[in-house]
Amino acid sequence: MKKLLFLSLLALMACQKPENVQRMEELLHGDWYGVEITNHLIAQGQWDTLHPHSTKDLIATFDTLNNTFVVDSLGRTADSATLVIDGDSVITVIGAVNAIDWSFDRQLINDFGQPVLDQLEASFNGNQKFKILRLTEDELVLYFDEVIPVSIGTFTADMELRHTEFWQK
């Protein structure tokens, strides 16, 4: 009986998350209101373009208890995905297949940039690992960067996308 109790206690302790991860989950959980998303597209040595746009119409719901992530835009679900907590400063969103639609303001993208965005969209699988740059009770800043090979006519480049999301409670 003592052995069974000891093994049960040991198994329970192994399931417990570190305190810093628990605190991060507590802070992250809930509704976050959009402030801005900034996308910086860079073709090293050739050109770059910065696209900040307001996201005041977006609400992101991080449900750390059920491991879900939902983005709402003006009362309709724009995207939903699985949320994975990778540690106290990294999360992964899996299956956010509409993220390009709500992450970019297409009106800000010129004729040259549109094919780049189209290729980015075609290569995006909806899975993204984010670094948490800032998380307080009322402020959340998420970041990722990724290199995407782009080929349009004779133009070929490895485009770097630096993506930053700003949210508040």
N, C-alpha and C positions, 0 to 999 in steps of 0.2 A: 504494500500500500504506500509506504514511504517513497519507494522507488517511482511509482506511478505519479505521485504528487510532485516529486522532484522533476521528473521528465515533463510533466504538464507545465510547471512553472518555467522551466528552461525554454520550452517551445513558445510560451506566451511572451517571454522577455525577448526572444529572437524576432518576434513580429513587431515589437515596438519600434517606432521611428525615432531617430535622433531628435532632440529637443529643438534644434534650429530648423529642421524640416517641418516639424509640427507647427512652429510659430509661423513659418512662411506659408503653410497651408491655411492657417487661420486668417492671416492678412489677405491672402489672395482670394479666398472664398467670397463669392457674392457678385453683385452687379457693379460694373465699372463703366463710366460714361466717357465716350470718346472726346478727345481734345484735338489730336493731330496725328497723322501718319506722315513720315518723311521717307521718301525713297530716293536714294542717291545711286544712279546708274553710272558706271565708270568703264570706259574702254581705255585701258592704260596707254598713255602716250598719244591718244587720238582725240578723245573728247569725254566730257562728263556732263551730266545734267541732274539737277536737284529738283525734286517734286514734293514739296510739302503741301498737304491739303487738310482742311478741317474735317473732323469726324464727329462733329457734335450731334449728328443724327444716329450714331451707333451706340449700342449698349452691349458690352461683352459680359457674359455671365460665366464665371469660373466656378464650377461645382466640384470642390476638392473631395467631397464625400462620395460622390457617384462617378468621379473622373470624367466629367463632361465639360465641354466648352461650346457656348452658343453665342452667335453674334446676331443681334436684332437691329433692323434698320426701319425706323418709323412704323413699328408694330408688326413687321413681318420678319420671319427668320431668314437671314441672309446666308448663314452658314452654321453648321454644327459639326462637332468632332469629338474624338476621345482625347482626354487630357491625361498626360503622364507626368508625374512629378519625378524628375531625375535627381533632384538634390535641393539644397536650399537656395540655389541661384540659377537653376536650369529647369525649364519645362519643355515638353514636347507635345505638339498638337498633331493628332493623326486623323486624316480624313477631311480636312477643311478644304474641300474641292472648289469652293467659290471664293477663296481668299483673294485671288487676283482682282475680282470684281469690286470688292469693298476696300481693298488695300491701295488701289490706284484711282486717281481721278482722271479718267480718259480724256476729259476736256482739256487738261493741261499738257497733253502729249501731242507733239507736232507730227507732221506726216512722216518724218524720218524715224521718229521714235515709235510709231505705231507698230511697224513690223517687229521691232525689238520686243515690245510688249506681247505681241502675238506669239513669238517664239518662247518667251518666258512662260506664258500661259500654257503653251503646248508641252513644255518640259516639266511643269509643276505638278506634283502628284498629291498635293494636299497635306503632306507631312512636313513639319518644320520644327526644328529645335531652337528655342529662344533662350537667350541669356537675360536674366532679370537684372537690369542695370540699377533699378531703384524700386523698392517696395516699402511703402509706409502705410499707415491706416487710411490715407486719402490720396496716395499717388502711386502709380505703377508705370514703369518704363521698361519696355521689352525691346530686344535687339537681336537681329541675326545678319550675317553676311554670307553671301553665296556667289560662286563663280558659275556663270551660265554661258556655254558656247553659243554664239549667235552667228548666223550666216545669212546675209541678205544680198543677193546679186553677187558683186565682186567684193563686198565688205564682209570680212570675217574677223571676229574678235572674241576673246574670252571676256564677257561683260561681268563686272562685279556689281552685285546688288547689295547695298547697305540699307537695311530696312529698320526703322525705329518707330515704335508705337507709344503714344502718350495717352494715359487713361487717368481718370480721377473718380473718387467716390462721391 
